[in-house]
Amino acid sequence: MDAEACYRAVEGRDGRFTGRFYLAVRTTRIYCRPGCPARLPKRENTMFFPSAAAAEAAGFRACMRCRPDASAGSFAQAGTAATLSRALRLMEESGEASGLAGKLGVSDRHLRRLFAQHLGVPPAAVLRTRRLHLARQLLESSQLPMIDVAQAAGFASLRRFNEAVRGGFGRTPTQLRRQVHVREGQTAILLRLPFHPPLDFEALLAFFAPRALPGIEEVSGGVWRRTVREGVLEVRRGGEAHLEVSLPAALAPKALRIATGVQRVFDLRADPEAIAAHLGREKILRPFLRAGLRVPGAWDPFEMAVRAILGQQISVSRARVLAEQLTEKYGERVAQGWLFPTPERLATADLRGMPGVRARAIPALARAVVEGEVRLDAAADPAALRTIPGVGEWTAQVIALRALGEPDAFPAADLGLCRALGLAPRELAARSESWRPWRAYAAAAVWLA
């Protein structure tokens, strides 16, 4: 979109363009998202940026009314650059900007060029913006001491934290905290994670519920819960355009990674309207498409990979029983429940008694992860999964789809998909070519129906 088209979208206050560009006003030095309720600025006073980080790097502050820094997708404006998209995901997962190029197999110069081309700022600036707005959420939703907020958000010192907050919001950390009311005695931290509405949160919960492992994951009363070492996370619908995450104060240092994990589980970075418009052209998919479609993700990519192996050619309930048995034998018991077995624990596990292919494939996968031959993060190569004995095309595609967040992953041999769509695996694979680059959403539409 050119500047004139962007301004027309602003004139129409069309919130559907949220996350696609940001409007900055020269006279006030404030930037907003499309759809902001503030008075429309004159065209000659406006500038447009591809990301919140780019606007802030140019010296603009986030609007306190429309909160563009919290707009869904502001860290995923990667265009068609798969390398950049993976770099953004790696930063969110690790909380670090260093070492990205090496993990992605590209040069530092090439990666910096991609960031400059698509986002207008270097990687460190993107991560700094991410940390800054996490700090604001912690200030507004908790009673954590300032030094704890600074450390949780990744700032090396309180001085740098104070400077960043003043520069980013035009207010001190204390002033930001005074603007909101934190309930007396509140110990949990509340995070608001935005998304492009609509979101069929309830359909995702219904999908997760029969697959939840006792003591590890639970779905009840419209809430998704996950056990971690420090306590239990809770995720619920917080409004039309955000989810609310409740986490123990002890998890504050991991808040950035937790937010990224929840975004992965509920696929909060997706733009459902664009996906629905594309897939809606296919007649056989239309009966399955629902507003707010998302791909059901996974909290722990390794756990999801193991469970994909366990789920080969058996029912959901039987696969869950096998996962429960594996957890009870090789997992870790904690005060709040269970932790799923780690790659290190399963790498040497003797799984005799389990069906032969699975018994060999799971330790082989674990060893490959421990030795670095297979990655299960944003730098993952799905093709590497198929080098593991016992991991075929269906398993690799399911792992890519649910654990790695690959939007075009598609298990064409999935029995449920073939039956629902009335096509044989080869026919389905051929038919799905026109559904690219969002074939994973076609699979999710059928699974969640």
N, C-alpha and C positions, 0 to 999 in steps of 0.2 A: 504494500500500500504506500502511495506517495503522501506527502504532507497534506495536500488538499483533501484527499480521501479520509485521512485520519481526522482532520478538523470537522469534516461532515459527520463522522461518527460521533465526535464530541458534541456537536450541535444537537444531534438527535439523542444524546445521552444514552447511547446504546451500550448497555453493560455487557453485551455478548463479546465485545472487543477487549474486555478486561484481560490483561496478560499479554496481548499482542503488541501493544505499544503503550507509551506513557507520555502524558502531556505535561510540559513544563511551562511556567509563566515567568517571563523575564522580569516583570515589575515586582513580583512578590518573592521570587526565588523559591517557589514551591512547585512540586510536581504532583500530578494526580493521575488517577486511572480514568478511562472513559466511563461516563455514567455518574461522575462525581456530582453531588447536589449543589456545589458551590456555583456562584454566578459565572456565566460563560465569559471567558476572557476574549479580548479582541484578537483577531487572527494575527495581526502584526506583532503581538506580544507573546506568541506561542512558539514553542519548539517541541520536537518529538524525539523520543529515545526508544531503543529496542528493549531496554531492561531498566529495572529500578536501580541497579548498580551503576549503569551508565549515567543516569540522571544525577545520582549522588556524586559521582566522580566529577561531574560538571559544576558542582556547587549548589545543587538544588536540594531542598529539604522535603520530606514526605508530608503530604497533606494530612492534618489530624482529623479531617472529616471522613474522607473516603479510604484512608489508610492503604495507599497503593503498595507499600512495602509488604503487605500481607496478601496481595493478589495472587491467586493460584497461577502457577505456570511461570512466575517471574524468573525462576531459575532454570527454565526448560526451553527458552527461546533459541533452540539450536538449529532451526531450519532443517535442512536435509543432511547436516553434517553428523553422521553417526559417531565419529570420534569425539566431537564436542559434547554430544549428548551423554556419552559414556563418561567423559571427564567431569561433567557436572554431577552425575550420579555418584562418581567416586568421591568427589569432594564432600557431598552430603553424607555419604556412608562413613567416611573416615574423619571428617572434620579438618582435613589438611589439604593445603594447596601444593605442597612440595611433592616431588616424585611422580607427578601425574603422567608426564610424557613417557617415562620409563615403563610404567605399568601398562600404558596403551600401545607401546611399541612405535612411538613417533618421536621426532626431535622436539626439543623445547621451543625452537623457533617456529616450527609448524603449528604447535599447539597455541602459542601466543598469537600467531596470525589468525587462527580460527576464532579465538576469543575476541580479538579486535574487530574482526569482520562481522561477527554475529551479535556480540554483546557490547562492543565499544570499550571494553575495559579488560585488564589482565585477570588471570585466575585469582590472584590474591584479593583484588577488589571485590570480586563476586563473593568470595568467602567472607570477607570483612562485612559486607552488607548482610549476609545471612546471619552472622554472629550478632551484629548490632540489633537486628529485629527480634532475634531470640531473646536478647537481653531485655528488650522492652517488654516482651511477654512475661518474663520472669519478674520484672519490676511490678508489673500491673496485676499479677495473679498470685503473688506469694509475699511472705514476710522475711524472705531470706536476707541476711546481711548483705550490704553492697559488695563487699569483697567476694562473697560466695557467688553472687550474681555475675560479677566480672569473670571469675574463674570458670564458672559453668558455661559462659558464653564464649570462652576461649581467649580472653584478653590477658596479656602477660602481666599487667599491673593495673592498679586502681586508677592511676593517673591517666593511662591510655584509654581506659574504659570511660572515665569522665569526659575526656576530650572527644572521644568518638560519639558519645551520646549527645553532647552539646552541639557538635558539628552536624550530626544526622537529624536531630529533632528540634534544635533551637531551644532546648530545655535541659536542665540538669537532671540526673537520675532521681534526685529527691523530688523535684517538681513533677516528674512523670508519675512517681508513686503516689503523690498527693491527689492526683486527678482521679484515682479509682479507689473503690472501697474494698479492702480485703477483710473477710469475716474474721472476727476475733477468735483466736484459737485454731485457725485454719492451718493445717500442717501439710496437706497435699498441695502439689503444684498443678495448676490448670493451664494447659496450652490450647490455643485455638488454631486448628489447622484448616486453612481455607481450601476450597475446591471450586471448579467450574460447575455450577448447578445445571441440571439437576443431578442428584446422586441417589441411586436406588440402594441405600444403605441396608434396608431391610432384606433385600434379596441376597446381599452378601452375607448377612448374618445367618440367613436360612441355609446358605451353602456351607458356611463354616461349622454350623452347629453339629451335624452328624459326623463330622470329621475331627471334632475337637478331642484331644487326648485328656483324660481326667488328670487333674493336678497341674496340667501345663496350660491348657487353654479352655475357656468356657464361654458359652453364649447363653444369656438369660436376661429377661426383662429389658430387651432392647439394648443390652450392653455387651461388648466384647471384652473379655479379660484375658490377660496373659501374665504368667508367672515368670519373673526374672529373679536373679539372686537377691536383689535388694528389696523385693516386695512384689506387688501386683499392679499392673497397668490396667486402666479402664478406659474404654473408648465408647462414646455415645454420640448421637446426633446432637449438635449444639445449636443449630439454626439452619436456615435455608441454604447457607453457603459455607458452613464450617462444621467440623467435628470438634468435640471437646475431649481432650486427653487428660486424665487425672493420674498423677504419678507421685510416689513417695518423695519427700524432700531429699532423701538420701540419693536419689537418682538425678539430682540437679546437674552434676558434672557430665552426665550422659544425655542431657536433654536434646542436644542437637541430633545425636544418633537415634534417639527414641522417636523424635519427630519424623526423621527420614524413614524409620522402620514402619511407622503407622501409615505414612504416605504410600509405602510400597504395598502394605497389606490391603489397603482400600483403594489403590490406584488413583490417588487424588490429583495426579498431574494431568490426567487425560482431559481432552476436550470432547465431551459426549455428543455435542451437536454435529461437529464435523464428522465424527465416526459414524453416527446414525445416518447422516445424509449420504455417506458413501455406501454403507452396507445396505441401506434401504433400497438401492437400485436393484438388488438381487431378490427376485420373487420368492425363492425358497427360504430366504432368511426373514422376510417380513413378519411372519407369524410369531417369531421368537424375539423380535426387537422390542425393548421396553425403554422408556425414558430413563436416563441416568445410568445407562449400561457401563459397567466397569469389569475389569478382569480381576478375579479374586487372587490376591497375592499371598505372600507367606512372610511370617516374621523372621524365620531363620532359614536362609537359603539351603544350608546343608541338611537340615531336618526335612525340608520339602523334597530335596533330591533323594534322600533315603526313602521317604514315603512314596515317592513315585516308583521306585524300584519295588517296594513292598506291594504296591497296587497293581502290578502287572497281571492282567487277565483274571482278577478276582473282584468281588464286590467291595463297595466302600466300607461296609461294616466289618468284613473279614480283614481288610487291610488295616483298619483301625485296631483290631484285636492284636494283630502282629506287631504294630507300632507300640501298643501298650506293653506287650511282653518284652520288647526290646528295651523300652525305657526302664521297666522295673529291674531288668538284669544289668544294664550298662549305664543307665542314667544316674543322676545325682539327686538325692532327697534333700530338700531344703524346708525351712519352716513353713513356707506358704504352699508347698506342693512338690513338683518335680522339675528338673531341668533335663532336656533331651540330651542323649549321649553326644559327646563331642567327637570330632574326627579322630583325635588322638586315641580316644577310648575304643572306637570301633575299628581302628586300623589293625589291631591285633586280636580282635574278637573271634572267638570260635562259635560260629552260628550253626553248628550241627543241630539237626532237628527242624530247622527252617528249610523250605523248599530249596533244592540244590542251586539253581541259578541265582536266587536272591542271596543265599548264604555266601556265595563267592563274590557277587557283584558289590555288596555293601562294604565289606572290608577293602575291596579293590578301589572303590570310590573314595573311601576314607583315606587310604594311603596316598592316592593321587592328590587329594586336597592338602594333606599334611606336607607332602614333598613338593608342592607348588606346581605339579604337572597339570592340575585342573583348578581353575579359579571359579568361585561362585559369587563374584561381585560384579560391578559394572564393567570391569575389564575382561569378563569371561568370554571365552570362545565356545559357543555351544557345540561346535564340531568336535572339540576335544572330549566331550562327554562320550561320544560314540566309540572312542578308542578303548573304553573300559569294557571288558568282557561282561556280558549280561545287560548292557545298556544299549538297547536298540533305538530305532528312529522314534517310536512312540514315546519311550521314556525320556529321551533327550528333548523332544519337543515339549513335553509336559513340564520338564524342569525349566526349560527356557521360558515357557509361558508364565508359570506361576512363581518360580524362584528368582529368575533373572529379569523379569519384566520386559521380555522381548515382545513388542506389539504385533509382530508379524509371525510369531511362532504358531505352528498349526499341526496338531497330531491327526493327520488325515486318516490314520488307521484306527482311530478311537471308535470302539463299537457303538457307544452311545450316540456319537455324532452321525455315524453311518446310518444307524437305524432311524434316528429322528429326521434326517434329511433324505432318506430313501436312496442313498448312493453307495456304491462299493468304494473301498479305499482309493483305488486309482481314479475312479470317476470324481470322487470328492476332491482329491488333490488337484486334478485338472480344473475343476469348476472353481476352486478357491483362488486360482491365479488372479482373477479379476477383483478379488477382495483385498489384495495387497494395497497399502502396507499395514492393514489392521485385521489380519486374519485371526489373531488371538481373540479379538472381540466377537468375531463370528462364533468361535468355539464357546466363549463365555455366554453368549446370548442363548445358545442351546442348553448349556449346562445349568444355567440359572432359571430357565423357563419353568 
